[in-house]
Amino acid sequence: MRRRRRSYSSSRRPSNGRRARGNARPLALIAIIFIFTLTLAPPIKNYFTQRAQISALKSQVESDRTALQKARAELSAWQDPDYIKSQARERLHFVMPGERQYIVTGTDITKSQPQTTQIAGQLPAGAPWYTKIIASVTESGL
């Protein structure tokens, strides 16, 4: 009987040790992956943040380039003496010597008559006083 017990107990010991090591390996692997993730998470976040900033700056540079091209085109237009004369006539109402200028007024006003609306009159009876003031200011602006 003793031999059986010894062989029984000796056969049990390695299996217990194998089970303990078997359970420890996945736990150690999970711990290593967790530490690896904690180590790499901030640099990866910074990488994607910087990539977003770079793409935003690239689009801003592109819009600035188009604005610069428009400004250069306008500058080259202002180098032309005929363009300067036409702008002086339109904007400043200049005329060349010997010419007469006639300005017709009142034509645009008859086409678009402003329509008056009673905004303050459309408010409900229990409206607060400040809404009536805002409505009257808006009405006077129209």
C-alpha positions in Angstrom: 0.0 0.0 0.0 2.7 2.3 0.7 4.0 2.1 -2.8 0.7 2.9 -4.2 0.4 5.9 -2.0 3.8 7.0 -3.0 3.3 6.4 -6.6 -0.2 8.0 -6.3 1.1 11.0 -4.5 4.2 11.3 -6.7 2.0 11.2 -9.8 -0.2 13.9 -8.3 2.5 16.4 -7.6 3.7 17.0 -11.2 0.1 17.4 -12.4 -0.5 20.1 -9.8 2.6 21.8 -10.9 1.7 21.6 -14.5 -1.8 23.1 -13.7 -0.2 26.0 -11.8 2.2 26.7 -14.6 -0.6 26.3 -17.2 -2.7 28.9 -15.4 0.2 31.3 -14.9 1.2 31.5 -18.6 -2.0 33.0 -19.9 -2.0 35.4 -16.9 1.6 36.4 -17.6 0.8 36.8 -21.3 -2.2 39.1 -20.5 -0.1 41.1 -18.1 2.6 41.6 -20.8 0.0 42.6 -23.4 -1.6 45.0 -20.9 1.8 46.6 -20.1 2.7 46.8 -23.8 -0.7 48.5 -24.5 -0.1 51.0 -21.7 3.3 51.7 -23.0 2.3 52.2 -26.6 -1.1 54.0 -26.2 0.2 57.6 -25.6 2.7 57.6 -28.5 0.0 56.2 -30.9 -2.5 58.8 -29.7 0.1 61.6 -30.2 0.9 60.2 -33.7 -2.8 60.4 -34.8 -3.2 63.8 -33.2 -0.2 65.1 -35.1 -1.4 63.5 -38.3 -4.7 65.4 -37.9 -2.8 68.7 -37.3 -0.6 68.1 -40.3 -3.6 67.5 -42.6 -5.4 70.6 -41.2 -2.2 72.7 -41.8 -1.9 71.3 -45.3 -5.4 72.4 -46.1 -4.8 75.8 -44.6 -1.6 76.2 -46.7 -3.6 75.2 -49.8 -6.3 77.8 -49.1 -3.6 80.4 -48.4 -2.0 79.6 -51.8 -5.3 80.1 -53.6 -5.8 83.4 -51.8 -2.2 84.4 -52.8 -2.9 83.5 -56.4 -6.1 85.7 -56.3 -4.2 88.6 -54.8 -1.4 88.3 -57.4 -4.0 88.3 -60.2 -5.6 91.4 -58.7 -2.2 93.0 -58.4 -1.4 92.3 -62.0 -4.9 93.8 -63.0 -4.0 97.0 -61.1 -0.8 97.3 -63.1 -3.0 97.9 -66.2 -3.7 101.6 -66.7 -7.1 100.9 -68.4 -8.2 98.9 -65.4 -7.3 101.7 -63.1 -9.3 104.2 -65.2 -12.3 102.0 -65.2 -12.2 101.4 -61.5 -11.8 105.2 -60.9 -14.9 105.8 -63.0 -17.0 103.1 -61.2 -15.9 103.5 -57.7 -14.9 107.2 -57.4 -17.1 108.6 -60.2 -14.1 110.3 -61.9 -14.5 111.6 -65.4 -11.9 112.4 -68.1 -11.4 116.0 -69.0 -14.1 117.2 -71.4 -16.6 114.5 -70.3 -19.8 114.9 -68.4 -21.1 112.6 -65.9 -24.7 112.0 -65.2 -25.8 110.1 -62.1 -29.4 108.9 -62.1 -30.9 108.4 -58.7 -34.1 106.9 -57.5 -34.4 104.0 -60.0 -33.4 101.2 -57.6 -35.7 102.4 -54.9 -38.9 102.2 -57.0 -38.1 98.6 -58.0 -37.6 97.3 -54.5 -40.0 99.1 -52.1 -39.4 98.1 -48.5 -42.3 96.3 -47.0 -43.2 97.3 -43.5 -44.2 94.6 -41.1 -45.6 94.9 -37.7 -43.4 92.5 -35.7 -44.3 93.9 -32.3 -48.1 93.6 -33.2 -47.7 89.9 -33.9 -46.3 89.0 -30.5 -48.7 87.3 -28.1 -50.2 89.3 -25.3 -48.2 87.6 -22.5 -44.8 88.2 -24.1 -42.1 89.6 -21.9 -41.2 93.2 -22.2 -37.7 92.6 -23.6 -39.1 90.7 -26.6 -41.3 93.7 -27.4 -38.2 95.9 -27.3 -36.2 93.6 -29.5 -39.1 93.3 -32.0 -39.5 97.1 -32.1 -35.7 97.6 -32.7 -35.9 94.9 -35.5 -38.9 96.6 -37.0 -37.2 100.0 -37.0 -34.2 98.5 -38.7 -36.3 97.2 -41.6 
